[in-house]
Amino acid sequence: MDNLSGFKRSLASACAGVAFFASSAAFAGEVTIWCWDPNFNVAIMQEAAARYTAKNPGTTFNIVDFAKADVEQKLQTGLASGMTDTLPDIVLIEDYGAQKYLQSFPGSFAALTDKIDYSGFAKYKVDLMTLEGQVYGVPFDSGVTGLYYRKDYLEQAGYKASDMENLTWDRFIEIGKDVKAKTGHEMMALDSNDGGLIRIMMQSGGQWYFKDDGSLNITGNAALKAALETQARIVNEGVAKPTSGWNDGVNAFTSGDVAAVLLGVWITGTVKAQPDQAGKWALTAIPKLGIDGATAASNLGGSSWYVLEASAEKDEAIDFLNEVYAKDLDFYQKILTERGAVGSLLAARTGEAYQKPDDFFGGQTVWQNFADWLVQVPAVNYGIFTNELDTAVTANFPALLKGTPVDDVLKAIEDQAAGQIQ
C-alpha cells in the first residue's frame, strides 16, 4: 500500500511538472510589436520587454521601429486586405485614431474587457478605446497639457507666480498684451494652420467635434465656439508670434522669443533642452474657457497599445501588456525619469519619481502637477474623423480673423466637414 501511495505521489508530481512545463511552453513565442519614435515609444517598449523576459525567459520580442505614418499605412493595408499574417501581435495607435480603426475593422482587435483592470487607468484614456461596451487596448502615455512660462519675462513685466494660477483665457490674453508691451516678447507661438490649440481648449470644455453617438457636434458646440473666439483674440490682439510648422514653433520658445508654451507633457524634455534657461521656467495649469463646466485640464496627443485578434501569440501579448503596463509601478517610475513619459496608470502617480523637485523649474514638482491634472481631463468622443475636422477648422479660421461672425464660421466648418466625411 505504501509503495502504491508513493507511486501515486511520484506520478502526481510528474504530472504537475508536465502541466507546469506545458503552461510555460504556451508562453514561449516571439511577440512582434510595431511602434514609432526610437527615443520614446520604442525605447520604452524595449524596457517593458526586458522586464517581462526576465520573468518569462521563453518569450522573445521583435520590436519594429517605423515612422508613424508607415505604421498607420501598413496597419490600414493589412486590415483592409485581410492579410492578417502580415500584421504584428501588438501595435501602437495614436488615441485620436483609435475609434477609426475599431469601427472600420470590427473584430480585428482583441477585446480586453475581462483581461485588464481598467479601473486603475485615467478614465478619458479608457473611454476612447471603448466600443459598444467592450474595451480594446492598454492605455499608455498621456498628452495631459500644461502651461510652461518664462518666470524672468513675467517678473520683468511685474507678475508673480501667484498671478499665473487659476487663469482664465481672458486673463491670459490681458497678461500677454502687458508682457508684449513691457518686454517685447509675445506670450506664445501660434501656427494658425495647426488645430492643436483649438483641440486643447475644446476638450478642456468637455466637448469634441462629435457627440457620443458619433454625429457632428459643431454649430451647437459651446466649447468649440469659445475656442475659436479665443484663438482669434490671441491672434488679433497680438498675443501670439505667428509661426509655420513644428520646428518654427519649437524654435520660438527654445530661442527665448516667446514667454510661454502650451502643449502636452511630452514637450517637457524639449523645454529643458536649453541648459542656460534652467531656473527661468515655471509650470502652471492651462487657462479655463469662460463657459459652464470648463476645466483647467486637457489633452493633446497620447497613444495606446492594441493586440491584433488574429495574433498567433495573442494570449502571450495580452499577458505581457497586463503584467507590465497595467501593474508594474516601478516601470512607470523608470520611464518617467529616463524618458519623461507620464503614463495613464493612476497608481504610479504616488511614486518617488513623480514627487521629485525639478531644479530646471525652480524646484517645482512638475511631474506631480501633470499627474494631478491627468485625472481632471474630460473624457470626450474622438470619433473617426478628427483629422478631417481639423482640416475644416483650420481652413475656415482665417474668415473669423477677418470679421466673419463666429456662428457663420461654425456653419461653414460643419458644411465642409459633412462633405468630407460622407
Residue, then its C-alpha position, 0 to 999 in steps of 0.5 A: m500500500d505504501n509503495l502504491s501511495g508513493f507511486k501515486r505521489s511520484l506520478a502526481s508530481a510528474c504530472a504537475g511538472v508536465a502541466f507546469f512545463a506545458s503552461s510555460a511552453a504556451f508562453a514561449g513565442e516571439v511577440t512582434i510589436w510595431c511602434w514609432d519614435p526610437n527615443f520614446n515609444v520604442a525605447i520604452m517598449q524595449e524596457a517593458a520587454a526586458r522586464y517581462t523576459a526576465k520573468n518569462p525567459g521563453t518569450t522573445f520580442n521583435i520590436v519594429d521601429f517605423a515612422k508613424a505614418d508607415v505604421e498607420q499605412k501598413l496597419q490600414t493595408g493589412l486590415a483592409s486586405g485581410m492579410t492578417d499574417t502580415l500584421p504584428d501581435i501588438v501595435l501602437i495607435e495614436d488615441y485620436g485614431a483609435q475609434k477609426y480603426l475599431q469601427s472600420f475593422p470590427g473584430s480585428f482587435a482583441a477585446l480586453t474587457d475581462k483581461i485588464d483592470y481598467s479601473g486603475f487607468a485615467k478614465y478619458k484614456v479608457d473611454l476612447m478605446t471603448l466600443e459598444g461596451q467592450v474595451y480594446g487596448v492598454p492605455f499608455d502615455s498621456g498628452v495631459t497639457g500644461l502651461y510652461y512660462r518664462k518666470d524672468y519675462l513675467e517678473q520683468a513685466g511685474y507678475k508673480a507666480s501667484d498671478m499665473e494660477n487659476l487663469t482664465w483665457d481672458r486673463f491670459i490674453e490681458i497678461g500677454k498684451d502687458v508682457k508684449a508691451k513691457t518686454g517685447h516678447e509675445m506670450m506664445a507661438l501660434d501656427s494658425n494652420d495647426g488645430g492643436l490649440i483649438r483641440i486643447m481648449m475644446q476638450s478642456g470644455g468637455q466637448w469634441y467635434f462629435k457627440d457620443d453617438g458619433s454625429l457632428n457636434i459643431t454649430g451647437n458646440a459651446a466649447l468649440k465656439a469659445a475656442l475659436e473666439t479665443q484663438a482669434r483674440i490671441v491672434n488679433e490682439g497680438v498675443a501670439k508670434p505667428t509661426s509655420g510648422w513644428n520646428d518654427g514653433v519649437n524654435a520660438f520658445t527654445s530661442g527665448d522669443v516667446a514667454a510661454v508654451l502650451l502643449g502636452v507633457w511630452i514637450t517637457g524634455t524639449v523645454k529643458a533642452q536649453p541648459d542656460q534657461a534652467g531656473k527661468w521656467a515655471l509650470t502652471a495649469i492651462p487657462k479655463l474657457g469662460i463657459d459652464g463646466a470648463t476645466a483647467a485640464s486637457n489633452l493633446g496627443g497620447s497613444s495606446w497599445y492594441v493586440l491584433e485578434a488574429s495574433a498567433e501569440k495573442d494570449e502571450a501579448i495580452d499577458f505581457l501588456n497586463e503584467v507590465y503596463a497595467k501593474d508594474l509601478d516601478f516601470y512607470q517610475k523608470i520611464l518617467t525619469e529616463r524618458g519623461a513619459v507620464g503614463s495613464l496608470l493612476a497608481a504610479r502617480t504616488g511614486e518617488a519619481y513623480q514627487k521629485p523637485d525639478d531644479f530646471f523649474g525652480g524646484q517645482t514638482v512638475w511631474q506631480n502637477f501633470a499627474d494631478w491634472l491627468v485625472q481632471v481631463p474630460a473624457v470626450n468622443y474622438g470619433i473617426f474623423t478628427n483629422e478631417l475636422d481639423t482640416a475644416v477648422t483650420a481652413n475656415f479660421p482665417a474668415l473669423l480673423k477677418g470679421t466673419p461672425v463666429d456662428d457663420v464660421l461654425k456653419a461653414i466648418e460643419d458644411q465642409a466637414a459633412g462633405q468630407i466625411q460622407 
